[in-house]
Amino acid sequence: MTTTTYRLIDLGTDLSSRHRASGLRNTIIAAVEAENRRVRLDFTGVRTVSSSFADELIAVLVMARGEDWFRRNVAVVGTTPEVRTTILESVADRLSERETI
């Protein structure tokens, strides 16, 4: 299985658009499921990520496909501690919503 890297710095240093995140999420799903590729999300150079961007890109993906699917198919690299925290909090919030339903 080959790996495709998406450099998020190509979207900007400060990421905040739910719409942009949604489009990238759909691209990731297509790469993994239709093209049989692993995906690497490289956040090198990205200074900030809004919680809405992290939610739409990563947390929705984890929720829709499952944690095991995400771990097998998607790697997140190059995050600053702040970006990493935002991503982890977004995933935790989304998963906690599932548990309260």
Order of alpha helices (4+ residues) and beta strands (2+ residues): beta-beta-alpha-beta-beta-alpha-alpha-alpha-beta-alpha
